[in-house]
Amino acid sequence: MEKCGMTVNNEDVAPYFEESSVIILCKVMGKSDFDSKSVDENVYEWYQEEGVHSQYYGEIVKVLVKDYK
C-alpha cells in the first residue's frame, strides 16, 4: 500500500484507506454461501477455478465523509 501512496487506518470497526472521500463502515450481521447450483450457468464459468463466493449482510454503523473545505 505504501508504494501506492495509500494509508490504512485500523482504528475503527474495519480497516479503510485514509485517502477515501466516503467510507461506509459496517458490522457483519450474517453470511450466505452460494453453491454451484444457485449460480446462473453463464456466470458460474467465472468461478470454476476458485469457487463461488459468500454474500455478507451488514449493519451500517458509521459513515465518514471527507470535508474538502
Secondary structure, DSSP 8 states (H G I E B T S, - for coil): -GGGT--EE-SSSS-EETT-SEEEEEEEEEEEE--GGGS-HHHHGGGTTT---EEEEEEEEEEEE----
